[in-house]
Amino acid sequence: MNSSTSPFGKPLARVDGPLKVTGQAHYAGEFHVPGLLYGSVVNSSIARGRIVSIDASAAEAVPGVVLVLTHQNRPPIASYDEPYEDDDAADGSPFRPLFNDRILYSGQPIALVVAENLELARHAGSLVRVEYAAEPHHTDLLSELETMHKAPAELPSPRGDVDGVLRGAMLRLDLEYSTPVEHHNPMEPHASTVHYLPDGKLEIYDKTQGVQNCMRYLEGVFGMEGQIRILSPFVGGAFGSGLRPQYQLPLAVMAALKLKRSVRVTLKRQQMFTFGYRPRTVQRIAIGAAPNGQLEAISHQAIGQTSRFEDFTEHEVEWSGMLYECPNVKLDYQLVALDVYTPLDMRAPGATIGVYALECAMDELAYAAAIDPVALRMRNFTAHNGNEDKPYSSKELRQCYEQGAERFGWSRRSMEPRSMRDGHQLIGWGMATGVWEAMQMPASAKACLEPDGRLVVSSATSDIGTGTYTVMTQIAADTMGLPMEQVEFRLGDSNLSQAPLEGGSFTVSSVGSAVQQACQALQQKILDAAQQSPVSPFTGVTLDGVVFDGGRMQLKDRPDTAVELTQIVAVSGVLEVEVKAEPGKQRENYASATHSAVFVEVRVDESLGTVKVSRVVSAVAAGRVVNPKTAANQIMGGVVWGVGQALQEETQIDHTLGRYMNHNLSEYHIPVNADIGEIDVIFVEEKDEIVNALGSKGVGEIGIVGVAAAVANAIYHATGKRIRDLPITLDKLL
Amino acid sequence: MNPFSYARPAAVDEAIGLFRPDSRYIAGGTNLLDLMKENVTRPTQLIDITRLPLHDIEETADGGLRIGALVSNADLAWNPLVEARYPLLSQAILAGASPQLRNMATTGGNLLQRTRCYYFYDSTTPCNKREPGSGCSARDGLNRIHAILGHSDSCIAVHPSDMCVALAALEAQVIVQGTGGERRIAFADFHRLPGDAPERDNTLADGELITAIELPAQGFASNSAYLKVRDRASYAFALVSVAAALELDGDRIVSARLALGGVAHKPWRKPEAETVLVGKVANEAAFDEAASLLLAGASGFEHNAFKIDLARRSIARALGEAAKGASR
């Protein structure tokens, strides 16, 4: 951090903002290439069985239709599992699109109609006649609970004697919570534009959170190593839906290879409900505590749905063993295989569900012990991660409670439910803790000093709307002492330096560290280049002895001895360096996590059951924040989603048909502006020299975690009703 | 969406003359295009009526209003005469859809909205309304948003409009024109219950075109309220909605109108639920009595039985607000 002009930590507007608001930012389904054909996917209407026959004659007869692709005429694809196992694959045998006649779930893609325009393709798709041999299916988690099997997850070993302590506990709670299926539904639907190049190679614009993940997937599935480039400069939201290659990508490639032409496939909104989703779960939590609320034992079991071909797991129960001080902990995670598609990581996967249950249970404990919910959490605070038996590298959670409570006015709360009202409205205040892991993955970045003195830094990461372009530019500008305008960050191209999937809140930590280290390595190169001249004033000076500021390199102790970077690069030619950043060794002895305290006010109409979340304060401890503006956006979006999770979101499945029925944005409810009141975001100061050199933990997930619990707890405070089944729709409150 | 031809006539007679059994009139298209994209409706000809001279709101000789069928929902809701004389109608319109949709959607089109039943829109599932004789998936399926009144063995769908609930309460007239000339339909007779022909939402004959809506002079401007209860604060269809209108002499009720939305295949009224209020003091006891009569015979399914209780509470709330003059 070189000077007061450093952009690090400043609430800067997005560097890609002007492109987005002027329509110049192009998304995967918007790139035009000459001779482009359009594909429309036909999906299965049954949940299980096989295809007896597909009659495509009427579709093929439509003028302008060039191909109806099915499992019977597709180009060769890999048959064994390995090529399909992408970076975010679950355990098992990944789904293979158009592989054979088996129907594994309702909505499975079974044909692709390719035509001269999209409307023709869609119309022809409606003319494809499919005869099925249906088999009995099961899609209801609750009715299939007895078939559950242990999830292939590496859970922490049990500690202490949970059963014994629970039996003797002065306070004992046994609670069950359930959460529904939710779909990601980013505004931009999944799309792939496959440009078939003259040499048979493919250049593909794809909506993805991992360009290199998609490249390797296609290389393996189609045996096309070195012949595929994936580009994804802009992504209109993803929330985890782009972590795995989705079926429109291989389908578009199949058609392009078969026709030797460029093809685009864009999914319809209804088709956004035909792949991964947040799984439905049932959770059982038992808590034993002393009369003063001190935790003595926690048992947390989660049962989630998965497909019959993959065992999807996420971190659902671990939080109960790491957030609070508790000597006796037992965690269990079970799966029920159903005739559905495999779930998929979705905004704070696992924590959104598991912390919801834990934090509702903590509220119930607060009432059982007659202790203020914040005081209860303070009493059970720990700076030690019990699962890993390691100290946290930092955990300013108590500051989150204090600053959040202060901002919210929590001290004016009366403990008694139904104690505040305004006319027809019952007012309730609730709170919850949020937690998410602060991970770091290996990542590489390239830094290049151009002849005009501009710095170009690049890595094959994504910007899914989170602000990656902006914060990476800030980190690079800060490290090199350059103004923002002199720095360009490139991403979303599989040819760039290796980057992990854009997810898990680890992009700043992973790619940001690589960017910082690449810039530092570039500084060494610049110094080396400057020292090539025998009369250089920098002769014999090491990197410690120079400062980069304002496009110049200067001696630390004689700032007037300086050289413009443009002068150096004019002599040396372009200077370029690529660096791979690994998580630091110092992390091994510590656990790292982000934390939050969420405070919520609800207004519940006493006779109609409608709920309005009128106020939210979210106080977050996430290390140093690179850009408080984009970070606050992230938290705010997470809060809104948490409100939706609490009150509205649910993909409803008709178990007789085995099919999702509210598969559109009219009937699949997410909050609209009118649902959202004030949202106040606080970033608590948190110094962390362990997590990475930036001291930044990432904020993509933490905003949503705990929100649903805080809303549910506030509803209890307002109404005296504990609704343990999300979403809390008005009928549950009548 | 199947291929179709397109015509844009300039006169009502011309439009009606162009109509074939597989034609559809299109104005705002806010519902029809969705239905076409989902292959629920497959017209081979679209007759674009937006150039017809049906865009005006005029006062009628008897002190009412005549609203052209092509007046947008937004223009109707914000029309000063409507706001002043029929605030119930303004409120109902503004409770529906979104500003963008209300800018596109028309008065006539609003009457012809089709149900939002999930099964109706998913052409892979049985649905008697979409495909007569194929069965009703909702009866034993997902039916949280479905009917509690007037449903039949073949269909339990509800009409989705808010505007129509207010028009029913206000006893509007629907003016339609066909090859045989013009006729007037009382609003109560315009939409129909599903019976054994749920594919028919209303009593329009093939090719008949709605040209206007007429409102009588009595607009209950002092004491009316539209209450919409739904799963989110905006852009959601009603679980239950109530149009309540009272004519008061002091705190005594002189006349009353009461219509429910979100509960049946058409806006739901019962004369006895209104006459029972006449002469009574506007209070909870009277409102409960009216609610009981309006909800007589209501029956729910697996997921929507709550609507009966919700409707009862909503009626009391809406009548209470109307009595207070909340819309003023």
Interface residues (C-beta under 8 A of the other chain):
Chain A: S45 E119 R122 H123 S126 Q270 H424 S607 L608 G609 T610 K612 L647 Q648 Q652 D654 T656 L657 R659 M661 N662 H663 N664 S666 E667 H669 P671 V672 N673 A674 D675 T729 L730 D731 L734
Chain B: M1 N2 P3 K37 E38 N39 R116 Y118 Y119 Y121 D122 S123 T124 T125 S137 D140 G141 L142 R144 I145 V229 D231 R232 A233 S234 Y235 A236 F237 L239 F306 D309 L310 R313 S314 A316 R317
